[in-house]
Amino acid sequence: MSTAALKLGQGIHVMHLFYRLDRRIWSTLPAGESSSAQGRLEELVGLHPGPAHPRILTLANVGGKADLGFMLFAEGLDQMGRMHRAVEACFPPGALVPVYSYLSVTELPEYVSTDDDLKRMLQHGERKLVEGTPEFATAFAAAQERNIEYQHYRLYPELDDWPILCFYGMSKRRQGGDNWYSLDFDARKRLMAGHARTGRKYAGRISQLITGSTGLDEWEWGVTLLAHQLDAVKEIVYEMRFDEVSARFGDFGPFFVNLRLSPGAVWEHLRM
């Protein structure tokens, strides 16, 4: 089979991995083996530095659900599989105990702005520009450029180098009168627009990546939030739950809060 067939039509694969460290096995390692494992991981991460893909981020989990974690980005599914196993091979056999894994892909939202949407925003927004004027043409061209850039980075993200990374899965509810998929497209787009307005209030405090996982894992989307301070994560999740799209239609998985650290800093943090 051609490896080209394992690439997506657009976008890349994303994997979140969380592990516990078997301290009993770790405590019996021969002298120097911990340092060797650290060196192997540092070399592997150095081979996949990003900024987009391939890339491996190393994490130290906070809160006790896991000890350490990784976030992987790869163009091909076969490449993702090799990177996953290469991470585990850095550690002595049995020393890593899998806790949670999540496979998803980058994607464009179903409700991405069209040219007509951009025109309406310019006509009915704060500036109320008139189509056919030079001002409108200039503003419309700039809006189109921003929209193209937004779509590119949704498909090929370059994550901000912020120190806190929170991950969780979410799905849209399908229960009785609260069935997201029974709503028509315009209703769903309106609700998601309100959700996006809430998110934009946290610009500079939260950077997010939403990846799709319908048919790939247990939730429909994976949500990765980056922050400088943990209260920003708490506040955006809390406020967004008052949006109808979350209050009526959102179900959420477990939350994993992590520190983004280099392999050496992970070793120091976990006293490995």
DANOR-V297426 format. One record per helix or strand. SS is the DSSP state (H for helix, E for strand). FROM is the first residue (numbers start at 1). LEN is the number of residues. If there is no record, write none. Layout:
<<SS:FROM:LEN> <SS:FROM:LEN>>
//
This chain:
<<H:3:4> <E:7:1> <E:13:9> <H:23:5> <H:33:15> <E:49:1> <E:55:8> <E:68:7> <E:76:1> <H:77:13> <E:96:11> <H:115:10> <H:134:22> <E:164:9> <E:174:2> <E:178:2> <H:180:3> <H:185:16> <E:206:7> <E:221:7> <H:230:11> <H:244:4> <E:250:3> <E:256:5> <H:263:8>>
//
